[in-house]
Amino acid sequence: MDENKCIESALDGAVIWLWDCNGTPNQVWTYDASSKTLTNAHGGRCLSAGVSPGHICEPGFVFDWCDPDLDMRTRTKLLVGNLTLEEKIMQMNTYAAPIPRLGIPSYDWWSESLHGVGSVVATSYPTPLGLAATFNPNLLHTVATAISTEARVLNNLGKVGLTFFAPNINIFRDPRWGRGMETYGEDPFLSGTMVEQFVKGLQNGFDDKYVKVVATPKHYAAYSLENFHNVTRMSFDAKVSEADLFQTYLPAFEAAVKYGKARSVMCSYNSVNGAPSCANRRLLQEILRDSWGFEGYVVSDCDAVRNVFDPHHYKATPEESAAESVLAGTDLDCGTFYRQHLEDAVNKQFLTEQDIDISVSRLFEQRFKLGVFDPPARVKYHQLGAELLENSEHRELALQAAQESIVLLKNEGSLLPLDRFKLRSVAVIGPNADDREVILGNYQGKPTYRSTHLDGVRHALKDTNVTVLYAKGCTVAGPKDDKEFDMAIESAKQADVAILYLGLNTHVEDEANDRVDDNLASNLTLPGAQLDLLKAVMATGTPTVLVLVNGGPIAISWGKQHVPAILEAWYGGQAAGNATASILFGDYNPSAVLPVTIYDETFIHKMPFDDMSMTASMGRTYRYMTDKPLWPFGHGLSYSQFKFSELSTRSQVHVGEPFDVTVTVENEGPRAGAKVVLIFASFKQRASIHPLHTLVGFTKIFLDIGEKRTLSVHIEADRLQLYDELSRSMKVPVGSWNIKVGSLTTSFETAPSFDLIRVAHL
């Protein structure tokens, strides 16, 4: 093709990038519009022009900002200084447009990695609520590292970007919320601990110069409602007290930023106390940047900037709304609102081009740190190849994560584990028994290997003479089908044991879909005909195991009373079936505990869903709840029995001092196994705005049969902080505390800090 065909629309002085027939880049030509000539040509036929293949800073670079010996911030300043206002604004959308005259390629900021890289072939791990049930931050770090490795491979293959809208670290305050499965549960300390490791696993790698991928903790802040009756997430104004904001809704974000060093944060759709999150100067500037020291960029949830104008009606015009979002600190619009209105906002003096520069600089600095402009040879992550996708190591990790996530809720008469060599037949029943999609949850990838729960049972029994009978019985949410029911009942009658896989799916709970029934009434129970199916199977007299497959917790009061063995298996990822079967048949000893409270059916009549208060009525979550739950936060059984003894700590702790809690754990059971040790603290002089008790430390220990070990768990000073109404800040109060581990308690006093004591004596 003739060279002039490539440049007929070029501007005078434009830098044209050419590639020869072998795809060799960095042949830089300069076009003179008056003479219509190219200068500094290096030969070769023009195959493409105007946009770089993605690595524009090749050896022999022509732009000063390409100098790899300069620090990233200097390079960012040099690049942004070359951009026009229009070009800057076009970079502030999730699809950042190319800048042909500078050879800057387009970039899509939106990729997903909630529990595996989303929408592509990649390893799929349990949904985050299941990962939280492991109470194993080191495991989560390993999972996140595997995810980011596959993300880099997929980026090398041109499948995804390097900036990921994950993790979701909102507090799962109400079981009706459709996205609770995406979170790390209801406890701020657990969520903060897990998110710190997840963010580090995503971002940190083996290249000291370049970031592996960028994590984006979301949705900042106080977001936990989708579409409930006449209230939608797009317009909801979360009325949150200062105590609840700092004791419940913000701590996980603080941990993500201060300790995980997250490079991005997503602002949410909702307003908080009258100000939309994406235009909320207090949240985005005073707290996030000024108090926590955040240095990355803020991206809006998709179309949340548009929502500032409508439906929040926070500002009178689109231009003012766009300007206010930028000035508050939202740098990147997941949408097109900035593209449509920011230039007019500058022209109308609602903000300046210098304000735009701040946001654009934050964005380009992260692209530089990811190495997207630099030669592949300089960025070690370009060495990662396709053989790492869903490899054997990652598949084994998915199995381990799923095994560690499954909670044994009940095991009456030690029905579990099942002895495969004493069985003649097993009935596998239920709508979630052989569903290849339900095990993946939402924001899922497309793993090539999947083990459904039926697959898992068959695999566990493949070397035996046990007959596996299968009947679906019913759908998840549909009406009773007599034929399906009858087949399930007949299968149960023929079997030595029946295993029912009941629960939910992403048609019942998901983004934009809170848990309501067909009459728009809240529903925490098994939907459709599932409870009837469970009762019918139990009526056959066949020993029955109930496996719950779901995202958010299910109120299963009848099951707790009548079913001898119950497992909470969550959406377990691609290895869900094999993981659950390994526990059912005793190949793995369960160790997970609940990261949420499982309420009974009456909860929905006591707590308005759109009331954000943690202390209203019966109280939300284990930290504030005064009623007895179906199963409490931290509940989880084992095939072993563990005993706690010799709980102790210092009698006095000065404010600002860390301290240790010591406890002895002994495995008195017949199997080796792991035990999650939870340490709770309660302030005896608590005010009504303070939690009744709160998690301040935890660890997970593996003990052989008969093994006894004394643990010392380190407690950081800030874990005792409570909201102080007088100073309007979080402080460790002086007074008496209880520490509880299992059924053991001990006490200690907090005394004024040494600094305060010294001041008092002056």
Phi, psi and omega in degrees: 000143183290141183301323183296334178295332183283338192237013187297340179253012184287153177272158178301131179081003181295143173271120183254129177262128181239150176233137181279185185295340178268003180080015180287123183272185171072029169265100189264124179241146175246131185260129176256111186294326183293319181263353182053045180234156174257138176242163181060033179287143180248014178085175180095149182279139182283110179260334180202155181206152171100323183233132179292154175289358176126340181233082192277344182264060178285166174306138184085026183303153181250349181259139182297328181286355176276350184297111184290348179276349176278152177287159188298324182291322177294316179299320179298314181299318180295318181292310183299328178294345179266357187264147171279167178301316180299318180295322179297313182297324180292346175273352187262026176235156183301327168264102180276120185292152175292157174240088189304321185293339177251002180072018182275123182283165172292163177210135176258114184284349191259108167223161185238145180205044187300312177214044187133153180297130188274149169072005180225173176291114182196163179292137181246122180258171177303153175299156189304327179297322174294319177298324178295327181295343176291334187048042183230085181300326179295321176297318180297322177298318179295318177299313181296324177296318177295320178298314182291330175296313178294327177298316178295319177300313182295327175293319177300330180271001178078021185266327183219171174273202181236008179239121192242133181276069180198152008266166172269115185239023172293152180282131180279080189276340186215128186292350178283344183295129184288345184250014181302329179301336183280348188259176176261022172104200190259353184259127182297321182290315176301313180300315180295321179294316181291317183293326177304314181288324179295315180297315179298320179295324177288313193274325188266136181218209185260007176251112186292338184269323188248145176286142181290298169214167178259129175267148181229087174302137184217161000245115189274107013209168176054046181252122178192042178209134183256287186208090188239111183057241182259015181248125178242156180298333183292329185242355186295133174254106182283110177273109189234128176290160178298321180297314180292323180301311187272337180269338186234307193275337184256336188304322181294323177293321177299317179296319180299322184276309187284324185251323176280338181062043178303139183264355180211153175220141178258128174274151193265171179293320191286166168269159172235113180053045172096345181245123178306139184305323183278000174228026187261099186296327180295313181293312191277329182254301187296315184272304187296310185267310186289316184275315185267349177078026180294134182239003182270205180248155176252129175247144178280153163297160193291118184076011178291332175292318176301324181296336177303321178280312182210117026258001183289332180055043183284327176233160190284332185229161175300321182295316178295323180294315178297316180297316181297324178295316178295313182295328178289331177130009176273111188272330188231127181263114171281085186158203183233008187294316177300314182302324184279330194233347186290322181297317176296325179297321177292315181298329179270006174064031172282340172200171183250167176296330177296326175296320176298319182302322181300312181293314182297323178295319178300321181290311182292328179300320179290325177294321175297316183292337175279347178080018186290340180264348190264158182303138180307327182296337181275340185254111188298333182293344177289351177282345185286125186249174186296341180294347179274349181288124176047043181283177185298324179296317180289326176295319177295322178295320177298321177294314180299315181298319179293318178299316182289345184270343190277127184259126172274105184278323184209143178209067183291132179067017181051045176301322176261148000282155177283139178268103184300337183270357175251001182261147173254328181206149179229132175261122175256118191227146169128155183293339180258010183287323186227042180256115183285341182267321187299327183293343184269344181069210180252174186047043189270158170270196181233069182296143179284334179250131176219139176246105174289171181292326174294317176304317183297317179296315179299320179295319181294334184252012188295333181260022179237179176258017182286133176273130178256116176261140181230136173213133181290319176084310180191174171270174182295314188234000183275177180286169180294136173247112187302320181296313179297318179301312183298321178297320180293317181295318180296320177298317180297320180296327183279345190262158173283331179210145177246132177244115181258128177252095183244168177152226187233182169206182185280004167274341181262324180220133181179180172301138182066016184213091174282167188277097176228157178267188185296339179263016180061028175262146177300147182211115177257358186268179174296126181282171176061219184263015188294318180296322176297321178297316179300314180296322181292320178293317178299326182292342178288342182085357177287132176307133191232137173245131177255123175249118180270125180242107191195170173266289176277161185292152182245133174281108187235055184302316180298318179296319179299324183283327192244333185271129186290329183223131182224131174245141169258111186253354180056197166265102196274005180083191189294338181259016187305312184297312179294324180295312181296317179297325180296331176279318180302322184256014169081013177281343180221135181268116185297144181223354185288155174227159187292128173270006179219163171276137170260109182276163172273180187294340185282348183306318186294340180271350183254335187234109174300132184298323185272009174268114185278355182295137177276341187253355182297147175052237183281353181087149180256144177064167182299336186289333184236351189287133179256340176280165177273127181278174173292309170221135185277160169309134178090357179283139175178131183262170180223167170278359173250171173239128182246143181238133174262145175204168172055050176283131180204158171203177178295151180283337180219135178232125177283141179305131182095352180265136167285164179208170181244146172246129183248136179210147178258134180239133180231135176270106181261007185266182185272359182227150168291149181186172180256147179231128173276124180255116182253133180244118181250146176236145175222136181268121187293332180260027184302147172271171183295338180277352185266153177295151176294320176200160183208147179290128179239350179192152174201158175206166180232128186233138176258129182232135173287171178302125178079358182285144181228131184216141177261127182252148172236113183256124183278131181243116177290149186300323186289351180287349177264004183292139174231160181285129180255114185292331182292312181269352183055048181206170177274129180217155171275116182283152175274131180156203187258140182230152168250142171246135181230133172227116186061233178265001182270145175225153171213166185234157172206167179246141168262132181245161178306151180295160178301324180297317179294323178297317180296318179298320181296331182273351181281000000 
